[in-house]
Amino acid sequence: MCEAVEKYAQKYGERKRVDTLCGAVVNLMETLKLTAEQAMDALRISPEERTAISKRL
């Protein structure tokens, strides 16, 4: 049971991180008129997270 809770917590944390990064990317795109790639470069987002963020934009 404890392992299931840990997996859920990890997945939830990852989802929240991607949500937060997605919001930061959108803010940079709107305020600085950057492309999504430029915003993700500025935030130094990893390639794995870029994939997840790109799907949500």
ABEGO torsion letter per residue (X at the ends): XAAAAAAAAAAAAAAAAAAAAAAAAAAAAAAAGBBAAAAAAAAGBBAAAAAAAAAAX
